Amino acid sequence: MSQVEHKHIHHPHAMKHSDLADCRLCRIEVDQLGVTLDNQVLLKDVSLHIHCGELTALIGANGAGKTTLLRALLGQIEYKGTVRHLSSDGRPAADLRTGYVPQQLEFDHSSPVTVTDFLAGSLSRRAVFLGVSRKMREKVMKALARTHCEKLADRPLGALSGGELQRVLLALALVPQPDLLILDEPVSGVDQNGLEAFYQTVDELKRHNHMAILLVSHDLDVVERYADRVVLVQGTVIKQGSPQVVFDSPEFEQVFYARGGRA
């Protein structure tokens, strides 16, 4: 059985000493993680560290095991190996929180539900048709302010652009404040303006909150611009380090250029 101490990060990466007092976590250590489903080995001997104050990007070809690794870290599937969540003093960190932004949200685009209705319904057990209280509306506006989309509060969810919707989902993922923020192909199919707005917001969150961010992305230009650390996965970790170290490696060349271009 897997040994789990679930949920997040924090590492003194370009931080002032005073900032570290508020860090619940220093790092997540993944040691020899493996996943086998239906007698098929999906991941083997995966070892990596994820630090607070950093954006770590998982890259690899389709079917390399990136989503499987996310699901293991989220505790959604059984795995062998160890996942340790450690505080700045090296002790196990417990009761830590994970925020998650999916690739897309499935919903009825013709629905009149507004952004405020959606967030209020997600953050409360109160039925939306009963109305949104002033206190909850204030909470929603505070959440939207963190991703610079307060102006979307009264817009129907189905009227949002792809980039706007993903920033609303990002706002939801930040309540309560997560220790680890997981972004699973969060802007797939979003136009360039929406993509830039999303990642600039993520970068701001990383710098101001020192949270750990784990990104799965096929957009290698985004990874090169925004990631602090890159992990190249191909059934296991075949290369990790700074974007420059990974992108200049023969392992990267083999995965992304073997078929005549970046995957």
C-alpha positions as CSV (number, residue, x, y, z in Angstrom):
1,M,0.0,0.0,0.0
2,S,1.1,3.6,-0.6
3,Q,2.4,5.7,2.2
4,V,0.5,9.0,2.1
5,E,1.0,12.3,3.9
6,H,-1.2,14.2,1.5
7,K,-1.2,17.5,0.0
8,H,1.4,20.2,-0.7
9,I,4.5,22.5,-0.8
10,H,6.6,25.4,0.3
11,H,10.3,26.0,-0.2
12,P,12.4,29.2,0.4
13,H,12.7,30.1,-3.2
14,A,13.6,33.8,-3.4
15,M,11.7,34.5,-0.2
16,K,12.4,36.8,2.7
17,H,12.9,35.0,6.0
18,S,9.8,36.7,7.4
19,D,7.7,35.2,4.6
20,L,8.6,31.6,5.6
21,A,6.8,31.9,8.9
22,D,3.5,31.7,7.1
23,C,4.5,28.7,5.0
24,R,2.7,25.5,6.0
25,L,4.9,23.4,3.8
26,C,8.4,23.4,2.4
27,R,8.3,20.6,-0.2
28,I,6.6,17.5,-1.4
29,E,8.9,14.5,-1.9
30,V,7.8,11.8,-4.3
31,D,10.0,8.7,-3.9
32,Q,9.9,5.6,-6.1
33,L,6.2,6.1,-6.9
34,G,4.7,3.4,-9.2
35,V,1.2,2.8,-10.5
36,T,-0.1,-0.5,-12.0
37,L,-3.7,-0.8,-13.2
38,D,-5.1,-4.0,-14.7
39,N,-1.7,-5.5,-14.7
40,Q,-0.3,-2.7,-16.8
41,V,2.6,-0.6,-15.5
42,L,1.6,3.0,-16.0
43,L,4.4,4.6,-13.9
44,K,7.5,3.2,-12.4
45,D,10.1,4.5,-10.0
46,V,9.0,8.2,-10.2
47,S,11.0,10.4,-7.9
48,L,10.9,14.2,-7.7
49,H,10.6,17.1,-5.4
50,I,8.0,19.9,-5.7
51,H,8.8,23.2,-3.8
52,C,6.7,26.1,-2.6
53,G,7.3,29.3,-4.4
54,E,7.9,27.4,-7.7
55,L,5.9,26.4,-10.7
56,T,6.8,22.8,-11.6
57,A,5.7,21.7,-15.1
58,L,5.1,18.0,-16.0
59,I,5.7,17.5,-19.7
60,G,5.8,14.4,-22.0
61,A,4.2,12.8,-24.9
62,N,0.6,11.6,-24.8
63,G,0.2,8.6,-22.7
64,A,3.5,9.2,-20.8
65,G,1.8,9.1,-17.4
66,K,1.4,12.8,-16.5
67,T,-2.3,12.5,-15.7
68,T,-1.7,9.3,-13.8
69,L,0.9,11.0,-11.7
70,L,-1.5,13.9,-10.9
71,R,-4.2,11.4,-9.9
72,A,-1.7,9.6,-7.6
73,L,-0.7,12.9,-6.0
74,L,-4.4,13.8,-5.5
75,G,-5.0,10.4,-3.8
76,Q,-7.5,9.3,-6.5
77,I,-5.7,6.1,-7.4
78,E,-3.6,3.6,-5.4
79,Y,0.1,3.6,-5.9
80,K,3.3,2.1,-4.5
81,G,6.1,4.3,-3.1
82,T,6.0,7.3,-0.8
83,V,4.6,10.9,-1.0
84,R,5.9,13.0,1.8
85,H,4.7,16.5,2.7
86,L,7.3,18.3,4.7
87,S,7.3,21.6,6.6
88,S,10.3,24.0,6.7
89,D,11.7,22.2,9.7
90,G,11.6,18.8,7.9
91,R,8.7,17.4,9.9
92,P,5.6,15.9,8.2
93,A,3.0,18.6,7.3
94,A,-0.6,17.5,7.8
95,D,-4.0,18.9,6.9
96,L,-2.8,20.7,3.8
97,R,-5.0,21.9,1.0
98,T,-5.0,21.3,-2.8
99,G,-6.6,23.5,-5.4
100,Y,-7.3,22.0,-8.8
101,V,-8.1,23.7,-12.2
102,P,-9.3,21.1,-14.8
103,Q,-8.8,21.3,-18.5
104,Q,-12.4,22.3,-19.0
105,L,-15.7,22.5,-17.1
106,E,-18.7,20.5,-18.5
107,F,-21.9,22.4,-18.1
108,D,-25.0,23.6,-20.0
109,H,-23.9,26.7,-21.8
110,S,-27.5,27.8,-22.3
111,S,-28.1,27.9,-18.5
112,P,-28.7,31.4,-17.0
113,V,-26.5,30.6,-14.0
114,T,-24.1,33.5,-13.4
115,V,-20.5,33.5,-12.3
116,T,-21.7,34.5,-8.8
117,D,-24.3,31.8,-8.7
118,F,-21.7,29.2,-9.7
119,L,-19.1,30.2,-7.2
120,A,-21.7,30.7,-4.4
121,G,-23.2,27.2,-5.1
122,S,-19.7,25.7,-5.1
123,L,-18.6,27.4,-1.8
124,S,-21.9,26.9,0.1
125,R,-24.5,24.2,0.8
126,R,-27.2,26.8,0.3
127,A,-29.3,26.2,-2.9
128,V,-28.6,29.0,-5.4
129,F,-32.4,29.5,-6.1
130,L,-32.7,30.7,-2.5
131,G,-30.5,33.6,-3.4
132,V,-27.0,34.7,-2.6
133,S,-26.4,36.3,0.8
134,R,-24.5,39.6,1.1
135,K,-21.8,37.7,3.0
136,M,-21.4,35.1,0.3
137,R,-21.4,37.7,-2.4
138,E,-18.5,39.5,-0.6
139,K,-16.7,36.2,-0.5
140,V,-17.3,35.6,-4.2
141,M,-16.1,39.1,-5.1
142,K,-12.9,38.6,-3.0
143,A,-12.2,35.3,-4.8
144,L,-12.7,36.9,-8.2
145,A,-10.5,39.8,-7.3
146,R,-7.6,37.4,-6.8
147,T,-7.8,36.5,-10.5
148,H,-8.7,40.0,-11.7
149,C,-12.2,39.0,-13.0
150,E,-14.6,40.8,-10.6
151,K,-16.3,42.3,-13.7
152,L,-17.5,38.9,-14.6
153,A,-19.5,38.4,-11.4
154,D,-22.9,39.0,-13.0
155,R,-22.2,37.4,-16.4
156,P,-23.8,34.1,-17.4
157,L,-21.3,31.3,-17.1
158,G,-22.1,30.2,-20.6
159,A,-21.3,33.7,-22.0
160,L,-17.7,33.7,-20.9
161,S,-14.7,33.2,-23.2
162,G,-12.5,30.1,-22.6
163,G,-9.9,32.2,-20.9
164,E,-12.4,34.0,-18.7
165,L,-14.0,30.7,-17.6
166,Q,-10.6,29.3,-16.7
167,R,-9.8,32.3,-14.5
168,V,-13.1,31.9,-12.7
169,L,-12.2,28.2,-12.1
170,L,-8.8,29.4,-10.9
171,A,-10.6,31.8,-8.5
172,L,-12.6,28.8,-7.1
173,A,-9.5,26.7,-6.7
174,L,-8.0,29.4,-4.5
175,V,-10.8,29.1,-1.9
176,P,-9.6,28.2,0.7
177,Q,-6.0,29.2,0.0
178,P,-4.3,26.0,-1.3
179,D,-0.8,24.8,-0.4
180,L,-0.5,23.1,-3.7
181,L,-2.3,24.4,-6.9
182,I,-2.6,21.8,-9.7
183,L,-3.3,23.0,-13.2
184,D,-4.2,20.2,-15.6
185,E,-3.9,21.6,-19.2
186,P,-5.8,24.7,-17.9
187,V,-5.9,26.7,-21.1
188,S,-6.2,24.1,-23.8
189,G,-8.0,25.7,-26.7
190,V,-7.9,29.2,-25.2
191,D,-6.9,32.1,-27.4
192,Q,-3.5,33.8,-27.0
193,N,-4.9,36.8,-25.0
194,G,-6.7,34.5,-22.6
195,L,-3.7,32.3,-22.2
196,E,-1.4,35.2,-21.4
197,A,-3.9,36.7,-18.9
198,F,-4.2,33.3,-17.2
199,Y,-0.5,32.6,-16.8
200,Q,0.3,36.1,-15.8
201,T,-2.2,35.7,-13.0
202,V,-0.7,32.4,-12.0
203,D,2.8,33.9,-11.9
204,E,1.5,36.7,-9.7
205,L,-0.1,34.2,-7.3
206,K,3.1,32.2,-7.1
207,R,5.2,35.3,-6.3
208,H,2.8,36.8,-3.8
209,N,1.6,33.7,-2.0
210,H,4.6,31.3,-2.3
211,M,2.3,28.4,-3.1
212,A,3.5,25.3,-4.9
213,I,2.1,25.1,-8.4
214,L,2.1,21.9,-10.5
215,L,1.3,22.3,-14.2
216,V,0.6,19.7,-16.8
217,S,0.9,21.3,-20.3
218,H,1.7,20.5,-23.9
219,D,2.5,24.1,-24.6
220,L,6.2,24.1,-24.3
221,D,6.6,27.8,-25.0
222,V,4.4,28.5,-21.9
223,V,6.5,26.0,-19.9
224,E,9.7,27.6,-21.0
225,R,8.5,31.1,-20.0
226,Y,6.8,30.4,-16.7
227,A,8.2,27.2,-15.2
228,D,10.9,27.2,-12.6
229,R,11.4,23.4,-12.8
230,V,10.5,21.0,-15.5
231,V,9.9,17.2,-15.1
232,L,10.0,15.1,-18.3
233,V,7.9,12.0,-17.9
234,Q,7.9,8.9,-20.1
235,G,6.6,6.2,-17.8
236,T,9.1,7.4,-15.3
237,V,11.1,10.6,-14.8
238,I,13.7,10.7,-17.6
239,K,14.9,14.2,-17.0
240,Q,14.3,17.1,-14.6
241,G,15.7,20.5,-13.9
242,S,15.4,24.0,-15.1
243,P,13.6,24.6,-18.5
244,Q,17.0,25.2,-20.2
245,V,18.5,22.0,-18.8
246,V,15.6,19.8,-19.8
247,F,14.9,21.4,-23.2
248,D,18.6,21.1,-24.1
249,S,18.8,17.4,-23.1
250,P,19.0,14.4,-25.4
251,E,16.0,13.0,-23.6
252,F,13.9,16.0,-24.6
253,E,15.2,15.7,-28.2
254,Q,14.2,12.0,-28.3
255,V,10.7,12.6,-26.9
256,F,9.7,15.7,-28.9
257,Y,11.7,15.7,-32.1
258,A,11.9,12.0,-32.9
259,R,8.8,12.4,-35.2
260,G,10.0,15.5,-36.8
261,G,8.8,18.3,-34.5
262,R,7.6,19.1,-31.0
263,A,4.7,17.0,-29.7
